[in-house]
Amino acid sequence: MSNIVRLVIACVILGAAVALSAFGFWGWGILVLLIGGLVLLTYFFNEKMIVAQFYLRKENQDEAEKWLLKIKDYEKELNKKQWGYYNLLLGMIESRKAPMKAEKYFKKSLSLGMRMSHNNALAKLSLAGISLAKRNKREAQQYIQEAAKDDKNKLLADQIKMMKSQLAQFDKQVQRGFRNY
């Protein structure tokens, strides 16, 4: 359902709540007001995204993907601030199947922007892993440094350390490879 339709429905329901309260039906007015508030809340937080995040936390990738794919046109169905998060979730799901194909989702999520810095750090850290898989050391280092800057609350500190150690192992592999020639 389009976000505009949700907003119109919420306004109609809230108007009905005010009318019921004005005519003296306080109980029904409060109940309809709560329902209208719930519909208005879905304008800002899409229920499909919330359910997909729930399944991702439970590590059920298939169900999360099902719920995300129910969003046909994210530009119409989601609030503009959720576009980046939608692409981040798709990238996280796609990275488990085909990591190289997930790169476009992570880059799109960064270009659309996300409010929370640790989500930006997560996207950059994932891009660093993809760059390492492509054997692009310079780009991987750049993404790791940017992720470290964005991770202000140190939520991803362990993952950043692990990625730096993988980068150091990459250097050792490259040096061993040149000695064999």
MODELLER restraints for C-alpha pairs under 7 A, 6 or more apart:
rsr = mdl.restraints
at = mdl.atoms
rsr.add(forms.Gaussian(group=physical.xy_distance, feature=features.Distance(at['CA:1:A'], at['CA:77:A']), mean=6.12, stdev=0.5))
rsr.add(forms.Gaussian(group=physical.xy_distance, feature=features.Distance(at['CA:2:A'], at['CA:76:A']), mean=5.44, stdev=0.5))
rsr.add(forms.Gaussian(group=physical.xy_distance, feature=features.Distance(at['CA:2:A'], at['CA:77:A']), mean=4.74, stdev=0.5))
rsr.add(forms.Gaussian(group=physical.xy_distance, feature=features.Distance(at['CA:3:A'], at['CA:43:A']), mean=5.95, stdev=0.5))
rsr.add(forms.Gaussian(group=physical.xy_distance, feature=features.Distance(at['CA:3:A'], at['CA:76:A']), mean=6.29, stdev=0.5))
rsr.add(forms.Gaussian(group=physical.xy_distance, feature=features.Distance(at['CA:3:A'], at['CA:77:A']), mean=5.33, stdev=0.5))
rsr.add(forms.Gaussian(group=physical.xy_distance, feature=features.Distance(at['CA:3:A'], at['CA:78:A']), mean=6.56, stdev=0.5))
rsr.add(forms.Gaussian(group=physical.xy_distance, feature=features.Distance(at['CA:6:A'], at['CA:39:A']), mean=6.84, stdev=0.5))
rsr.add(forms.Gaussian(group=physical.xy_distance, feature=features.Distance(at['CA:6:A'], at['CA:43:A']), mean=6.13, stdev=0.5))
rsr.add(forms.Gaussian(group=physical.xy_distance, feature=features.Distance(at['CA:7:A'], at['CA:40:A']), mean=6.41, stdev=0.5))
rsr.add(forms.Gaussian(group=physical.xy_distance, feature=features.Distance(at['CA:7:A'], at['CA:43:A']), mean=6.49, stdev=0.5))
rsr.add(forms.Gaussian(group=physical.xy_distance, feature=features.Distance(at['CA:10:A'], at['CA:36:A']), mean=5.16, stdev=0.5))
rsr.add(forms.Gaussian(group=physical.xy_distance, feature=features.Distance(at['CA:10:A'], at['CA:39:A']), mean=5.46, stdev=0.5))
rsr.add(forms.Gaussian(group=physical.xy_distance, feature=features.Distance(at['CA:10:A'], at['CA:40:A']), mean=5.23, stdev=0.5))
rsr.add(forms.Gaussian(group=physical.xy_distance, feature=features.Distance(at['CA:13:A'], at['CA:32:A']), mean=6.73, stdev=0.5))
rsr.add(forms.Gaussian(group=physical.xy_distance, feature=features.Distance(at['CA:13:A'], at['CA:36:A']), mean=5.08, stdev=0.5))
rsr.add(forms.Gaussian(group=physical.xy_distance, feature=features.Distance(at['CA:14:A'], at['CA:33:A']), mean=5.66, stdev=0.5))
rsr.add(forms.Gaussian(group=physical.xy_distance, feature=features.Distance(at['CA:14:A'], at['CA:36:A']), mean=5.20, stdev=0.5))
rsr.add(forms.Gaussian(group=physical.xy_distance, feature=features.Distance(at['CA:17:A'], at['CA:29:A']), mean=4.45, stdev=0.5))
rsr.add(forms.Gaussian(group=physical.xy_distance, feature=features.Distance(at['CA:17:A'], at['CA:30:A']), mean=6.77, stdev=0.5))
rsr.add(forms.Gaussian(group=physical.xy_distance, feature=features.Distance(at['CA:17:A'], at['CA:32:A']), mean=5.18, stdev=0.5))
rsr.add(forms.Gaussian(group=physical.xy_distance, feature=features.Distance(at['CA:17:A'], at['CA:33:A']), mean=5.10, stdev=0.5))
rsr.add(forms.Gaussian(group=physical.xy_distance, feature=features.Distance(at['CA:18:A'], at['CA:29:A']), mean=6.53, stdev=0.5))
rsr.add(forms.Gaussian(group=physical.xy_distance, feature=features.Distance(at['CA:20:A'], at['CA:26:A']), mean=6.79, stdev=0.5))
rsr.add(forms.Gaussian(group=physical.xy_distance, feature=features.Distance(at['CA:20:A'], at['CA:28:A']), mean=6.73, stdev=0.5))
rsr.add(forms.Gaussian(group=physical.xy_distance, feature=features.Distance(at['CA:20:A'], at['CA:29:A']), mean=4.94, stdev=0.5))
rsr.add(forms.Gaussian(group=physical.xy_distance, feature=features.Distance(at['CA:21:A'], at['CA:29:A']), mean=4.86, stdev=0.5))
rsr.add(forms.Gaussian(group=physical.xy_distance, feature=features.Distance(at['CA:43:A'], at['CA:79:A']), mean=6.96, stdev=0.5))
rsr.add(forms.Gaussian(group=physical.xy_distance, feature=features.Distance(at['CA:44:A'], at['CA:79:A']), mean=6.13, stdev=0.5))
rsr.add(forms.Gaussian(group=physical.xy_distance, feature=features.Distance(at['CA:46:A'], at['CA:78:A']), mean=6.45, stdev=0.5))
rsr.add(forms.Gaussian(group=physical.xy_distance, feature=features.Distance(at['CA:48:A'], at['CA:67:A']), mean=5.73, stdev=0.5))
rsr.add(forms.Gaussian(group=physical.xy_distance, feature=features.Distance(at['CA:48:A'], at['CA:68:A']), mean=6.56, stdev=0.5))
rsr.add(forms.Gaussian(group=physical.xy_distance, feature=features.Distance(at['CA:49:A'], at['CA:68:A']), mean=6.57, stdev=0.5))
rsr.add(forms.Gaussian(group=physical.xy_distance, feature=features.Distance(at['CA:51:A'], at['CA:67:A']), mean=6.94, stdev=0.5))
rsr.add(forms.Gaussian(group=physical.xy_distance, feature=features.Distance(at['CA:52:A'], at['CA:64:A']), mean=4.23, stdev=0.5))
rsr.add(forms.Gaussian(group=physical.xy_distance, feature=features.Distance(at['CA:52:A'], at['CA:67:A']), mean=5.51, stdev=0.5))
rsr.add(forms.Gaussian(group=physical.xy_distance, feature=features.Distance(at['CA:52:A'], at['CA:68:A']), mean=6.17, stdev=0.5))
rsr.add(forms.Gaussian(group=physical.xy_distance, feature=features.Distance(at['CA:53:A'], at['CA:64:A']), mean=6.90, stdev=0.5))
rsr.add(forms.Gaussian(group=physical.xy_distance, feature=features.Distance(at['CA:55:A'], at['CA:61:A']), mean=6.85, stdev=0.5))
rsr.add(forms.Gaussian(group=physical.xy_distance, feature=features.Distance(at['CA:55:A'], at['CA:63:A']), mean=6.34, stdev=0.5))
rsr.add(forms.Gaussian(group=physical.xy_distance, feature=features.Distance(at['CA:55:A'], at['CA:64:A']), mean=5.14, stdev=0.5))
rsr.add(forms.Gaussian(group=physical.xy_distance, feature=features.Distance(at['CA:56:A'], at['CA:64:A']), mean=5.90, stdev=0.5))
rsr.add(forms.Gaussian(group=physical.xy_distance, feature=features.Distance(at['CA:61:A'], at['CA:93:A']), mean=6.45, stdev=0.5))
rsr.add(forms.Gaussian(group=physical.xy_distance, feature=features.Distance(at['CA:65:A'], at['CA:93:A']), mean=6.82, stdev=0.5))
rsr.add(forms.Gaussian(group=physical.xy_distance, feature=features.Distance(at['CA:74:A'], at['CA:83:A']), mean=6.82, stdev=0.5))
rsr.add(forms.Gaussian(group=physical.xy_distance, feature=features.Distance(at['CA:81:A'], at['CA:114:A']), mean=6.98, stdev=0.5))
rsr.add(forms.Gaussian(group=physical.xy_distance, feature=features.Distance(at['CA:83:A'], at['CA:112:A']), mean=6.62, stdev=0.5))
rsr.add(forms.Gaussian(group=physical.xy_distance, feature=features.Distance(at['CA:84:A'], at['CA:109:A']), mean=4.04, stdev=0.5))
rsr.add(forms.Gaussian(group=physical.xy_distance, feature=features.Distance(at['CA:84:A'], at['CA:110:A']), mean=6.68, stdev=0.5))
rsr.add(forms.Gaussian(group=physical.xy_distance, feature=features.Distance(at['CA:84:A'], at['CA:112:A']), mean=5.06, stdev=0.5))
rsr.add(forms.Gaussian(group=physical.xy_distance, feature=features.Distance(at['CA:84:A'], at['CA:113:A']), mean=5.47, stdev=0.5))
rsr.add(forms.Gaussian(group=physical.xy_distance, feature=features.Distance(at['CA:84:A'], at['CA:114:A']), mean=5.62, stdev=0.5))
rsr.add(forms.Gaussian(group=physical.xy_distance, feature=features.Distance(at['CA:85:A'], at['CA:109:A']), mean=6.49, stdev=0.5))
rsr.add(forms.Gaussian(group=physical.xy_distance, feature=features.Distance(at['CA:85:A'], at['CA:114:A']), mean=6.60, stdev=0.5))
rsr.add(forms.Gaussian(group=physical.xy_distance, feature=features.Distance(at['CA:87:A'], at['CA:105:A']), mean=5.16, stdev=0.5))
rsr.add(forms.Gaussian(group=physical.xy_distance, feature=features.Distance(at['CA:87:A'], at['CA:106:A']), mean=6.62, stdev=0.5))
rsr.add(forms.Gaussian(group=physical.xy_distance, feature=features.Distance(at['CA:87:A'], at['CA:108:A']), mean=6.59, stdev=0.5))
rsr.add(forms.Gaussian(group=physical.xy_distance, feature=features.Distance(at['CA:87:A'], at['CA:109:A']), mean=5.13, stdev=0.5))
rsr.add(forms.Gaussian(group=physical.xy_distance, feature=features.Distance(at['CA:88:A'], at['CA:105:A']), mean=6.28, stdev=0.5))
rsr.add(forms.Gaussian(group=physical.xy_distance, feature=features.Distance(at['CA:88:A'], at['CA:106:A']), mean=5.67, stdev=0.5))
rsr.add(forms.Gaussian(group=physical.xy_distance, feature=features.Distance(at['CA:88:A'], at['CA:109:A']), mean=5.50, stdev=0.5))
rsr.add(forms.Gaussian(group=physical.xy_distance, feature=features.Distance(at['CA:88:A'], at['CA:123:A']), mean=6.85, stdev=0.5))
rsr.add(forms.Gaussian(group=physical.xy_distance, feature=features.Distance(at['CA:90:A'], at['CA:105:A']), mean=6.60, stdev=0.5))
rsr.add(forms.Gaussian(group=physical.xy_distance, feature=features.Distance(at['CA:91:A'], at['CA:102:A']), mean=4.74, stdev=0.5))
rsr.add(forms.Gaussian(group=physical.xy_distance, feature=features.Distance(at['CA:91:A'], at['CA:105:A']), mean=4.88, stdev=0.5))
rsr.add(forms.Gaussian(group=physical.xy_distance, feature=features.Distance(at['CA:91:A'], at['CA:106:A']), mean=5.69, stdev=0.5))
rsr.add(forms.Gaussian(group=physical.xy_distance, feature=features.Distance(at['CA:94:A'], at['CA:101:A']), mean=6.93, stdev=0.5))
rsr.add(forms.Gaussian(group=physical.xy_distance, feature=features.Distance(at['CA:94:A'], at['CA:102:A']), mean=5.27, stdev=0.5))
rsr.add(forms.Gaussian(group=physical.xy_distance, feature=features.Distance(at['CA:95:A'], at['CA:102:A']), mean=5.13, stdev=0.5))
rsr.add(forms.Gaussian(group=physical.xy_distance, feature=features.Distance(at['CA:99:A'], at['CA:130:A']), mean=6.69, stdev=0.5))
rsr.add(forms.Gaussian(group=physical.xy_distance, feature=features.Distance(at['CA:100:A'], at['CA:130:A']), mean=6.42, stdev=0.5))
rsr.add(forms.Gaussian(group=physical.xy_distance, feature=features.Distance(at['CA:103:A'], at['CA:127:A']), mean=6.37, stdev=0.5))
rsr.add(forms.Gaussian(group=physical.xy_distance, feature=features.Distance(at['CA:106:A'], at['CA:123:A']), mean=5.49, stdev=0.5))
rsr.add(forms.Gaussian(group=physical.xy_distance, feature=features.Distance(at['CA:106:A'], at['CA:127:A']), mean=6.88, stdev=0.5))
rsr.add(forms.Gaussian(group=physical.xy_distance, feature=features.Distance(at['CA:110:A'], at['CA:120:A']), mean=6.57, stdev=0.5))
rsr.add(forms.Gaussian(group=physical.xy_distance, feature=features.Distance(at['CA:114:A'], at['CA:120:A']), mean=6.61, stdev=0.5))
rsr.add(forms.Gaussian(group=physical.xy_distance, feature=features.Distance(at['CA:117:A'], at['CA:150:A']), mean=5.26, stdev=0.5))
rsr.add(forms.Gaussian(group=physical.xy_distance, feature=features.Distance(at['CA:117:A'], at['CA:151:A']), mean=6.35, stdev=0.5))
rsr.add(forms.Gaussian(group=physical.xy_distance, feature=features.Distance(at['CA:118:A'], at['CA:150:A']), mean=6.12, stdev=0.5))
rsr.add(forms.Gaussian(group=physical.xy_distance, feature=features.Distance(at['CA:118:A'], at['CA:151:A']), mean=5.08, stdev=0.5))
rsr.add(forms.Gaussian(group=physical.xy_distance, feature=features.Distance(at['CA:120:A'], at['CA:150:A']), mean=6.60, stdev=0.5))
rsr.add(forms.Gaussian(group=physical.xy_distance, feature=features.Distance(at['CA:121:A'], at['CA:147:A']), mean=4.17, stdev=0.5))
rsr.add(forms.Gaussian(group=physical.xy_distance, feature=features.Distance(at['CA:121:A'], at['CA:148:A']), mean=6.98, stdev=0.5))
rsr.add(forms.Gaussian(group=physical.xy_distance, feature=features.Distance(at['CA:121:A'], at['CA:150:A']), mean=5.18, stdev=0.5))
rsr.add(forms.Gaussian(group=physical.xy_distance, feature=features.Distance(at['CA:121:A'], at['CA:151:A']), mean=5.66, stdev=0.5))
rsr.add(forms.Gaussian(group=physical.xy_distance, feature=features.Distance(at['CA:124:A'], at['CA:143:A']), mean=5.34, stdev=0.5))
rsr.add(forms.Gaussian(group=physical.xy_distance, feature=features.Distance(at['CA:124:A'], at['CA:144:A']), mean=6.92, stdev=0.5))
rsr.add(forms.Gaussian(group=physical.xy_distance, feature=features.Distance(at['CA:124:A'], at['CA:146:A']), mean=6.98, stdev=0.5))
rsr.add(forms.Gaussian(group=physical.xy_distance, feature=features.Distance(at['CA:124:A'], at['CA:147:A']), mean=5.48, stdev=0.5))
rsr.add(forms.Gaussian(group=physical.xy_distance, feature=features.Distance(at['CA:125:A'], at['CA:143:A']), mean=6.30, stdev=0.5))
rsr.add(forms.Gaussian(group=physical.xy_distance, feature=features.Distance(at['CA:125:A'], at['CA:144:A']), mean=5.91, stdev=0.5))
rsr.add(forms.Gaussian(group=physical.xy_distance, feature=features.Distance(at['CA:125:A'], at['CA:147:A']), mean=5.82, stdev=0.5))
rsr.add(forms.Gaussian(group=physical.xy_distance, feature=features.Distance(at['CA:127:A'], at['CA:143:A']), mean=6.73, stdev=0.5))
rsr.add(forms.Gaussian(group=physical.xy_distance, feature=features.Distance(at['CA:128:A'], at['CA:140:A']), mean=4.28, stdev=0.5))
rsr.add(forms.Gaussian(group=physical.xy_distance, feature=features.Distance(at['CA:128:A'], at['CA:143:A']), mean=5.18, stdev=0.5))
rsr.add(forms.Gaussian(group=physical.xy_distance, feature=features.Distance(at['CA:128:A'], at['CA:144:A']), mean=6.03, stdev=0.5))
rsr.add(forms.Gaussian(group=physical.xy_distance, feature=features.Distance(at['CA:129:A'], at['CA:140:A']), mean=6.95, stdev=0.5))
rsr.add(forms.Gaussian(group=physical.xy_distance, feature=features.Distance(at['CA:131:A'], at['CA:137:A']), mean=6.96, stdev=0.5))
rsr.add(forms.Gaussian(group=physical.xy_distance, feature=features.Distance(at['CA:131:A'], at['CA:139:A']), mean=6.29, stdev=0.5))
rsr.add(forms.Gaussian(group=physical.xy_distance, feature=features.Distance(at['CA:131:A'], at['CA:140:A']), mean=5.16, stdev=0.5))
rsr.add(forms.Gaussian(group=physical.xy_distance, feature=features.Distance(at['CA:132:A'], at['CA:140:A']), mean=5.85, stdev=0.5))
rsr.add(forms.Gaussian(group=physical.xy_distance, feature=features.Distance(at['CA:144:A'], at['CA:160:A']), mean=6.82, stdev=0.5))
rsr.add(forms.Gaussian(group=physical.xy_distance, feature=features.Distance(at['CA:148:A'], at['CA:160:A']), mean=6.93, stdev=0.5))
